[in-house]
Amino acid sequence: MITGHTRLLAVLGDPVRHSLSPVLHNAALAQAGLDICYVALPVPESGLGSILTALWDMEFLGLNITIPHKQAVMAHLTRITPEAVAMGAVNTLYRGESGWCGANTDGLGFMEPLRQWQGTRAVVLGYGGAARAVVWGLGQLGCREIHIITRRSQKLTVEAPAVQFHAWSEVEQYLPQCELLVNTTPVGMAPDVTASPLTAEQLHTLPPGAWVYDLIYTPRPTKLLQMAAAWGYRTQDGLAMLVAQGAAAWSYWFQRSAPVEVMTRSLEAYWQG
């Protein structure tokens, strides 16, 4: 029951209406008996600073940050955890003494489905806030060769000596030796569900046994993962990462563990309609 005492959490992004974070967090909050509601708020890049101030003044308990704000939000924080500094991106805000503090749970969330992956060479498509968490996670997993395929000219801010940068036109050179392909771009996200960052022909140059990991979870599966499965590759969408990073945020907001099983079941029920 929503009352005058109900506190609020939110995810900020643009776009953000596709987010399933409200589904998993509200189910978990209800199970935990917390008088808190989680909502999705569309926030344009130009309005991020003023909106963060307003949400602080309205005593929001915490926030999640998604595309395109994971890097820009860092300029508005009073403290950032060392892990988030290393990644160069923030996805979770929690209240400090005098302002918002930032953390990044994406790296932990990204690693969760890869516990059985034994490879050492990865290709990462895209260079946004999510890519920084992915590179950090790959480093934690012992990946020795990470190829970033990007249309941008900037360099990653994470400490990752294994990282090499390549133009998008060079992607085909690195796919044949790739043991793990990770899409961190929004290409293929709803509503443009027929799009893919790679063609079927490019994808088929991956070696047998390669993994294809798309951080997108709406739609499920994405066009990229549909093609990868058709070629016989092992596939992973972003749903497990969503749950794991969401659960990790609870330690910052509430100093307690999240009911992960409840989060997972809520998403399964959502997909079943």
TORKOL-4160 file (C-alpha; in steps of 0.2 Angstrom, whole numbers, padded with zeros to 4 digits, m for minus):
273
<pt num="1" X="0000" Y="0000" Z="0000"/>
<pt num="2" X="0007" Y="0017" Z="m0005"/>
<pt num="3" X="0005" Y="0030" Z="0009"/>
<pt num="4" X="0011" Y="0047" Z="0014"/>
<pt num="5" X="0026" Y="0038" Z="0023"/>
<pt num="6" X="0031" Y="0028" Z="0007"/>
<pt num="7" X="0049" Y="0032" Z="0002"/>
<pt num="8" X="0055" Y="0032" Z="m0016"/>
<pt num="9" X="0069" Y="0024" Z="m0027"/>
<pt num="10" X="0071" Y="0027" Z="m0046"/>
<pt num="11" X="0081" Y="0023" Z="m0061"/>
<pt num="12" X="0086" Y="0038" Z="m0072"/>
<pt num="13" X="0089" Y="0036" Z="m0091"/>
<pt num="14" X="0084" Y="0042" Z="m0108"/>
<pt num="15" X="0076" Y="0031" Z="m0114"/>
<pt num="16" X="0070" Y="0022" Z="m0098"/>
<pt num="17" X="0052" Y="0016" Z="m0101"/>
<pt num="18" X="0059" Y="m0001" Z="m0106"/>
<pt num="19" X="0068" Y="m0004" Z="m0090"/>
<pt num="20" X="0063" Y="m0019" Z="m0079"/>
<pt num="21" X="0071" Y="m0013" Z="m0064"/>
<pt num="22" X="0055" Y="m0007" Z="m0056"/>
<pt num="23" X="0048" Y="m0025" Z="m0059"/>
<pt num="24" X="0062" Y="m0034" Z="m0049"/>
<pt num="25" X="0065" Y="m0021" Z="m0036"/>
<pt num="26" X="0046" Y="m0018" Z="m0031"/>
<pt num="27" X="0044" Y="m0037" Z="m0030"/>
<pt num="28" X="0059" Y="m0038" Z="m0018"/>
<pt num="29" X="0054" Y="m0023" Z="m0008"/>
<pt num="30" X="0037" Y="m0030" Z="m0005"/>
<pt num="31" X="0044" Y="m0047" Z="0000"/>
<pt num="32" X="0056" Y="m0038" Z="0012"/>
<pt num="33" X="0041" Y="m0028" Z="0020"/>
<pt num="34" X="0049" Y="m0011" Z="0016"/>
<pt num="35" X="0038" Y="0004" Z="0013"/>
<pt num="36" X="0047" Y="0009" Z="m0002"/>
<pt num="37" X="0042" Y="0011" Z="m0021"/>
<pt num="38" X="0054" Y="0010" Z="m0036"/>
<pt num="39" X="0050" Y="0020" Z="m0052"/>
<pt num="40" X="0057" Y="0024" Z="m0069"/>
<pt num="41" X="0060" Y="0042" Z="m0073"/>
<pt num="42" X="0065" Y="0048" Z="m0090"/>
<pt num="43" X="0079" Y="0061" Z="m0089"/>
<pt num="44" X="0087" Y="0071" Z="m0103"/>
<pt num="45" X="0105" Y="0074" Z="m0103"/>
<pt num="46" X="0103" Y="0093" Z="m0101"/>
<pt num="47" X="0092" Y="0091" Z="m0086"/>
<pt num="48" X="0103" Y="0078" Z="m0076"/>
<pt num="49" X="0110" Y="0090" Z="m0063"/>
<pt num="50" X="0095" Y="0099" Z="m0058"/>
<pt num="51" X="0085" Y="0083" Z="m0057"/>
<pt num="52" X="0097" Y="0075" Z="m0046"/>
<pt num="53" X="0096" Y="0090" Z="m0034"/>
<pt num="54" X="0077" Y="0089" Z="m0034"/>
<pt num="55" X="0077" Y="0071" Z="m0030"/>
<pt num="56" X="0089" Y="0074" Z="m0016"/>
<pt num="57" X="0078" Y="0087" Z="m0009"/>
<pt num="58" X="0063" Y="0075" Z="m0011"/>
<pt num="59" X="0072" Y="0063" Z="0000"/>
<pt num="60" X="0073" Y="0049" Z="m0013"/>
<pt num="61" X="0083" Y="0034" Z="m0004"/>
<pt num="62" X="0093" Y="0030" Z="m0019"/>
<pt num="63" X="0094" Y="0029" Z="m0038"/>
<pt num="64" X="0100" Y="0019" Z="m0052"/>
<pt num="65" X="0108" Y="0027" Z="m0067"/>
<pt num="66" X="0107" Y="0020" Z="m0085"/>
<pt num="67" X="0110" Y="0026" Z="m0103"/>
<pt num="68" X="0116" Y="0039" Z="m0107"/>
<pt num="69" X="0121" Y="0046" Z="m0089"/>
<pt num="70" X="0133" Y="0034" Z="m0082"/>
<pt num="71" X="0148" Y="0045" Z="m0085"/>
<pt num="72" X="0140" Y="0062" Z="m0084"/>
<pt num="73" X="0133" Y="0059" Z="m0067"/>
<pt num="74" X="0150" Y="0058" Z="m0059"/>
<pt num="75" X="0152" Y="0077" Z="m0060"/>
<pt num="76" X="0137" Y="0079" Z="m0048"/>
<pt num="77" X="0143" Y="0067" Z="m0034"/>
<pt num="78" X="0151" Y="0070" Z="m0017"/>
<pt num="79" X="0159" Y="0053" Z="m0016"/>
<pt num="80" X="0163" Y="0039" Z="m0029"/>
<pt num="81" X="0169" Y="0022" Z="m0024"/>
<pt num="82" X="0186" Y="0016" Z="m0029"/>
<pt num="83" X="0178" Y="0003" Z="m0041"/>
<pt num="84" X="0167" Y="0015" Z="m0049"/>
<pt num="85" X="0182" Y="0027" Z="m0052"/>
<pt num="86" X="0192" Y="0013" Z="m0059"/>
<pt num="87" X="0178" Y="0009" Z="m0071"/>
<pt num="88" X="0175" Y="0027" Z="m0075"/>
<pt num="89" X="0156" Y="0026" Z="m0074"/>
<pt num="90" X="0142" Y="0025" Z="m0060"/>
<pt num="91" X="0126" Y="0016" Z="m0060"/>
<pt num="92" X="0120" Y="0017" Z="m0042"/>
<pt num="93" X="0118" Y="0032" Z="m0031"/>
<pt num="94" X="0116" Y="0032" Z="m0012"/>
<pt num="95" X="0113" Y="0046" Z="0000"/>
<pt num="96" X="0129" Y="0053" Z="0009"/>
<pt num="97" X="0130" Y="0066" Z="0023"/>
<pt num="98" X="0128" Y="0081" Z="0011"/>
<pt num="99" X="0124" Y="0074" Z="m0006"/>
<pt num="100" X="0123" Y="0059" Z="m0018"/>
<pt num="101" X="0137" Y="0046" Z="m0018"/>
<pt num="102" X="0141" Y="0035" Z="m0033"/>
<pt num="103" X="0145" Y="0016" Z="m0035"/>
<pt num="104" X="0145" Y="0004" Z="m0049"/>
<pt num="105" X="0137" Y="m0013" Z="m0048"/>
<pt num="106" X="0137" Y="m0017" Z="m0066"/>
<pt num="107" X="0154" Y="m0025" Z="m0066"/>
<pt num="108" X="0149" Y="m0038" Z="m0053"/>
<pt num="109" X="0132" Y="m0040" Z="m0062"/>
<pt num="110" X="0141" Y="m0043" Z="m0079"/>
<pt num="111" X="0153" Y="m0056" Z="m0072"/>
<pt num="112" X="0139" Y="m0067" Z="m0064"/>
<pt num="113" X="0134" Y="m0077" Z="m0079"/>
<pt num="114" X="0152" Y="m0080" Z="m0084"/>
<pt num="115" X="0158" Y="m0090" Z="m0069"/>
<pt num="116" X="0161" Y="m0105" Z="m0081"/>
<pt num="117" X="0169" Y="m0096" Z="m0095"/>
<pt num="118" X="0187" Y="m0101" Z="m0098"/>
<pt num="119" X="0192" Y="m0090" Z="m0112"/>
<pt num="120" X="0205" Y="m0076" Z="m0112"/>
<pt num="121" X="0201" Y="m0066" Z="m0128"/>
<pt num="122" X="0186" Y="m0055" Z="m0129"/>
<pt num="123" X="0179" Y="m0042" Z="m0141"/>
<pt num="124" X="0168" Y="m0028" Z="m0134"/>
<pt num="125" X="0156" Y="m0019" Z="m0145"/>
<pt num="126" X="0154" Y="m0001" Z="m0140"/>
<pt num="127" X="0162" Y="0012" Z="m0128"/>
<pt num="128" X="0149" Y="0019" Z="m0116"/>
<pt num="129" X="0147" Y="0017" Z="m0097"/>
<pt num="130" X="0143" Y="m0001" Z="m0098"/>
<pt num="131" X="0158" Y="m0005" Z="m0108"/>
<pt num="132" X="0169" Y="0002" Z="m0094"/>
<pt num="133" X="0161" Y="m0010" Z="m0082"/>
<pt num="134" X="0163" Y="m0025" Z="m0094"/>
<pt num="135" X="0182" Y="m0021" Z="m0096"/>
<pt num="136" X="0184" Y="m0021" Z="m0077"/>
<pt num="137" X="0174" Y="m0037" Z="m0075"/>
<pt num="138" X="0184" Y="m0045" Z="m0089"/>
<pt num="139" X="0200" Y="m0040" Z="m0080"/>
<pt num="140" X="0193" Y="m0048" Z="m0064"/>
<pt num="141" X="0190" Y="m0064" Z="m0074"/>
<pt num="142" X="0208" Y="m0065" Z="m0080"/>
<pt num="143" X="0205" Y="m0060" Z="m0098"/>
<pt num="144" X="0222" Y="m0056" Z="m0106"/>
<pt num="145" X="0216" Y="m0049" Z="m0122"/>
<pt num="146" X="0202" Y="m0036" Z="m0124"/>
<pt num="147" X="0198" Y="m0028" Z="m0140"/>
<pt num="148" X="0186" Y="m0013" Z="m0139"/>
<pt num="149" X="0177" Y="m0009" Z="m0156"/>
<pt num="150" X="0171" Y="0009" Z="m0156"/>
<pt num="151" X="0166" Y="0023" Z="m0166"/>
<pt num="152" X="0174" Y="0035" Z="m0154"/>
<pt num="153" X="0192" Y="0041" Z="m0152"/>
<pt num="154" X="0193" Y="0043" Z="m0133"/>
<pt num="155" X="0202" Y="0030" Z="m0122"/>
<pt num="156" X="0195" Y="0020" Z="m0108"/>
<pt num="157" X="0199" Y="0027" Z="m0091"/>
<pt num="158" X="0200" Y="0010" Z="m0082"/>
<pt num="159" X="0217" Y="0002" Z="m0078"/>
<pt num="160" X="0217" Y="m0012" Z="m0091"/>
<pt num="161" X="0234" Y="m0015" Z="m0100"/>
<pt num="162" X="0226" Y="m0029" Z="m0110"/>
<pt num="163" X="0214" Y="m0017" Z="m0119"/>
<pt num="164" X="0216" Y="m0012" Z="m0137"/>
<pt num="165" X="0205" Y="0000" Z="m0147"/>
<pt num="166" X="0200" Y="m0002" Z="m0164"/>
<pt num="167" X="0188" Y="0007" Z="m0177"/>
<pt num="168" X="0172" Y="m0001" Z="m0181"/>
<pt num="169" X="0178" Y="m0004" Z="m0198"/>
<pt num="170" X="0191" Y="m0016" Z="m0191"/>
<pt num="171" X="0179" Y="m0028" Z="m0182"/>
<pt num="172" X="0180" Y="m0042" Z="m0194"/>
<pt num="173" X="0199" Y="m0044" Z="m0191"/>
<pt num="174" X="0196" Y="m0048" Z="m0173"/>
<pt num="175" X="0180" Y="m0059" Z="m0173"/>
<pt num="176" X="0189" Y="m0076" Z="m0179"/>
<pt num="177" X="0200" Y="m0077" Z="m0163"/>
<pt num="178" X="0186" Y="m0070" Z="m0152"/>
<pt num="179" X="0181" Y="m0082" Z="m0137"/>
<pt num="180" X="0168" Y="m0070" Z="m0130"/>
<pt num="181" X="0159" Y="m0056" Z="m0139"/>
<pt num="182" X="0150" Y="m0043" Z="m0129"/>
<pt num="183" X="0138" Y="m0031" Z="m0136"/>
<pt num="184" X="0137" Y="m0015" Z="m0124"/>
<pt num="185" X="0128" Y="m0004" Z="m0138"/>
<pt num="186" X="0110" Y="0000" Z="m0137"/>
<pt num="187" X="0108" Y="m0007" Z="m0155"/>
<pt num="188" X="0094" Y="m0020" Z="m0155"/>
<pt num="189" X="0085" Y="m0013" Z="m0140"/>
<pt num="190" X="0067" Y="m0010" Z="m0140"/>
<pt num="191" X="0058" Y="m0002" Z="m0150"/>
<pt num="192" X="0071" Y="m0006" Z="m0164"/>
<pt num="193" X="0070" Y="m0025" Z="m0161"/>
<pt num="194" X="0076" Y="m0030" Z="m0179"/>
<pt num="195" X="0092" Y="m0021" Z="m0178"/>
<pt num="196" X="0109" Y="m0029" Z="m0174"/>
<pt num="197" X="0127" Y="m0022" Z="m0172"/>
<pt num="198" X="0133" Y="m0036" Z="m0183"/>
<pt num="199" X="0127" Y="m0045" Z="m0198"/>
<pt num="200" X="0124" Y="m0064" Z="m0198"/>
<pt num="201" X="0139" Y="m0066" Z="m0210"/>
<pt num="202" X="0150" Y="m0056" Z="m0198"/>
<pt num="203" X="0144" Y="m0066" Z="m0183"/>
<pt num="204" X="0147" Y="m0083" Z="m0191"/>
<pt num="205" X="0166" Y="m0079" Z="m0192"/>
<pt num="206" X="0167" Y="m0082" Z="m0173"/>
<pt num="207" X="0176" Y="m0098" Z="m0169"/>
<pt num="208" X="0166" Y="m0114" Z="m0163"/>
<pt num="209" X="0162" Y="m0113" Z="m0145"/>
<pt num="210" X="0162" Y="m0094" Z="m0144"/>
<pt num="211" X="0150" Y="m0085" Z="m0132"/>
<pt num="212" X="0139" Y="m0071" Z="m0137"/>
<pt num="213" X="0134" Y="m0059" Z="m0123"/>
<pt num="214" X="0121" Y="m0045" Z="m0126"/>
<pt num="215" X="0119" Y="m0033" Z="m0112"/>
<pt num="216" X="0101" Y="m0029" Z="m0119"/>
<pt num="217" X="0087" Y="m0038" Z="m0111"/>
<pt num="218" X="0072" Y="m0030" Z="m0120"/>
<pt num="219" X="0068" Y="m0039" Z="m0132"/>
<pt num="220" X="0073" Y="m0056" Z="m0126"/>
<pt num="221" X="0082" Y="m0063" Z="m0136"/>
<pt num="222" X="0089" Y="m0049" Z="m0146"/>
<pt num="223" X="0092" Y="m0050" Z="m0165"/>
<pt num="224" X="0110" Y="m0053" Z="m0161"/>
<pt num="225" X="0107" Y="m0067" Z="m0150"/>
<pt num="226" X="0094" Y="m0075" Z="m0161"/>
<pt num="227" X="0107" Y="m0076" Z="m0175"/>
<pt num="228" X="0121" Y="m0082" Z="m0163"/>
<pt num="229" X="0110" Y="m0096" Z="m0157"/>
<pt num="230" X="0106" Y="m0101" Z="m0175"/>
<pt num="231" X="0124" Y="m0103" Z="m0179"/>
<pt num="232" X="0126" Y="m0114" Z="m0163"/>
<pt num="233" X="0135" Y="m0101" Z="m0152"/>
<pt num="234" X="0132" Y="m0101" Z="m0133"/>
<pt num="235" X="0122" Y="m0085" Z="m0129"/>
<pt num="236" X="0118" Y="m0074" Z="m0114"/>
<pt num="237" X="0107" Y="m0059" Z="m0112"/>
<pt num="238" X="0107" Y="m0046" Z="m0100"/>
<pt num="239" X="0094" Y="m0052" Z="m0088"/>
<pt num="240" X="0106" Y="m0061" Z="m0076"/>
<pt num="241" X="0116" Y="m0045" Z="m0076"/>
<pt num="242" X="0101" Y="m0035" Z="m0072"/>
<pt num="243" X="0097" Y="m0045" Z="m0057"/>
<pt num="244" X="0115" Y="m0046" Z="m0050"/>
<pt num="245" X="0118" Y="m0028" Z="m0052"/>
<pt num="246" X="0101" Y="m0024" Z="m0044"/>
<pt num="247" X="0104" Y="m0035" Z="m0029"/>
<pt num="248" X="0121" Y="m0028" Z="m0026"/>
<pt num="249" X="0114" Y="m0010" Z="m0025"/>
<pt num="250" X="0104" Y="m0015" Z="m0009"/>
<pt num="251" X="0120" Y="m0016" Z="0000"/>
<pt num="252" X="0122" Y="0003" Z="m0003"/>
<pt num="253" X="0104" Y="0008" Z="0000"/>
<pt num="254" X="0099" Y="m0003" Z="0014"/>
<pt num="255" X="0115" Y="m0012" Z="0021"/>
<pt num="256" X="0107" Y="m0029" Z="0018"/>
<pt num="257" X="0106" Y="m0043" Z="0006"/>
<pt num="258" X="0093" Y="m0042" Z="m0008"/>
<pt num="259" X="0080" Y="m0057" Z="m0010"/>
<pt num="260" X="0088" Y="m0062" Z="m0027"/>
<pt num="261" X="0076" Y="m0077" Z="m0030"/>
<pt num="262" X="0061" Y="m0065" Z="m0028"/>
<pt num="263" X="0069" Y="m0053" Z="m0041"/>
<pt num="264" X="0072" Y="m0068" Z="m0053"/>
<pt num="265" X="0055" Y="m0075" Z="m0051"/>
<pt num="266" X="0047" Y="m0057" Z="m0054"/>
<pt num="267" X="0056" Y="m0056" Z="m0070"/>
<pt num="268" X="0051" Y="m0074" Z="m0076"/>
<pt num="269" X="0033" Y="m0069" Z="m0072"/>
<pt num="270" X="0034" Y="m0053" Z="m0081"/>
<pt num="271" X="0040" Y="m0062" Z="m0097"/>
<pt num="272" X="0027" Y="m0076" Z="m0095"/>
<pt num="273" X="0014" Y="m0062" Z="m0096"/>
